[in-house]
Amino acid sequence: MGLRVLSGEKLMEGMQPSEQAKRALRHVLLRIRDDGRINYLMGPGSQTWDLVTEALATLTQEDLETLRHSFFTPIPGIDIGENNG
């Protein structure tokens, strides 16, 4: 992946700016969901999570909580306060 960045290759050439933004935000959320290390640092409970999910929900006109739930993956042993009554 790093080599593509260094080569200057544009991965979203010709896409509308809003489509580029949606693609980039979804990519970030998938990385957060699928990589426990990134999830721990940037997942639910972080400002990054709040900003990225809110931006994507706004761009796609999706319900924010539904969108957050669709990308949410709990980390075993980490309590983010979801069920603290």
N, C-alpha and C positions, 0 to 999 in steps of 0.2 A: 504494500500500500504506500509506503513512504517513497518508493521509487517513482510512482506516478506523480506525486507532488513535486518531486525534484525535477521531473521531466517537463513540467509546465502543462501537462495534459489537462484539458478542461473536461470535467466529467458531466457537466450539465449544459453543454453548448446548445444553444437554440431554444432552451426552455424559458418560459415566462418567469420573471422574478418570483412571483408567488409560488409557482410550482417548484422552483429551486429551493425556496425556503421550506416548503412542506417536505420535500425529499430530504433535505439536510436535517431538519428537526426529527423526522421519523428515524433517520439513521442514528442520530444521537440517542434517541429513546430506546431503540433496539439494542444498541451497545450497552446502555445502562441496564436494561433488562437481562441481557444474556451474559454479562461479565460481572461476576460477584464483586470483584475489586472496584470496578467503576460504579456499580450499584451502591456499594458501601459509601463511596465518596460523593456521588452525584445523584443518588436515588431519592426516593420519598423521604421527606423531612429536610431536604436541602433547598437552598434558594435556587440552585440550578434546575432542579426538578420542577419547582413551582413556575419558574420563568419559561422553561422550554415547553412544558405541557400547556401552560396558558397560551403561549404564542401559537402552538399547533392547533389548539381548540378554536382559537379566534380565526385562524386562516381557513380551517376546514368547516367552521360553524358547527362543530360537535359540542355536545355537553361536556364541560370540563371534567366532572367527576367520572363520567363514563369513560372518557379518554384516558384519564389517569389510571382507572381500574384496568383498562385493557393493556397497559404497559407495566403494571405493578407486578413485581416478583419479590416476595418476602425473603429476607436473608435469615437463615436459621440462627437463632440466638440473639437477634437484634430486634428490639421492641421499638417501633417508631410511634407508638401511641394510638394505633388504629383501634384497639379494643380496650381502651382504658376507662370505659364507662363514663 
